[in-house]
């Protein structure tokens, strides 16, 4: 699944929530594409991705289950 596949287009950056919205990092969309497997670690990381509009959120659980809310 890609962000484009679910209708999320024209992004320059994506925000990452690592833990209970206490730590949020911004990644350039090109860096997200290129380094995603270095950023998210299966079996240990539950992450949320969203942009500054807060119109959508994509959650990826540690087991790889993906949930999208718009």
ABEGO torsion letter per residue (X at the ends): XBAAAAGBBGBABBBBBABGGABBBBBBAAAAAAAAAAABBBGABBBBBBBAAGABBBBBBAAGBBBBBX
